[in-house]
């Protein structure tokens, strides 16, 4: 296990002490104040918003899927929601403690969870999933590792499968603007702590749109859409919005929709 992955697992295992807040960091929900039904309802709402967007974008009905993957599942907020749209919904996360709680909170026979502490998805065979989704996860992974995971998304996707993920495309802003936004950001204390502990992989990271598109083109995947989302904004809280214009924020979140070529 690389030192980066080991540190990441330790960090998120520690965050599992207040797991729902670590995923959706509403200041008013800290210290166990998230109601479980409200938390998981936010997952169902996100998936509903996503599918409402995807159907006209792709020009066809979305799902039901044979096997769906939620990458960076945490305690299963989105994995459980995907269970209503797939014969099997699979959640994977770097944190043993998060996955343990996900299993304890799971009430669906067709939903399963795996922990995975490497920078690949070798636990899954190639061409395994017909739908892959990742939200507010890749942004916490350093670019080298996140690009490895993106390659793996293409490998484990079935021909014709959909790959949808959120990832910031840029972090550039004036120094004044960046300082202003960071002062407003509810994760500032956590980020400073991560820096002190050399857990810098937990600050938000970006990969350029050009690099992402070129990568998937090289992996025989076709781009259907790139949109701005509110996923990096401080008030996101699981309420996904597809934005019509670039948000005025340091971390510019993009949602990508790729489809692996049928072959």
Buried (B, 14 or more C-beta within 10 A) or exposed (E): EEEBBEBBBBBBBEBBEBBBBBBBBBEEBBEEEBEEEEBBBBBBBBBBBBBEBBEEBBEEEBBEBBBBBBBBBBBBBBBBBBBBBBEBBBBBBBBBBBBBBBBEBBEBEBBBBBBBBEBEBEEBEEBBBBBBBBBBBBBBBBBEBBBBBBBBBBBBBBEEBBBBBBBBBBBEBEEEEBEEBBEEBEBEEBBEEBEEEEBBBBBBBBBBBEBBBEBBEEBEBEBBBBBBBBBBBBEBBBBBBBBEEEBEBBBBBBBBBBBBEEE
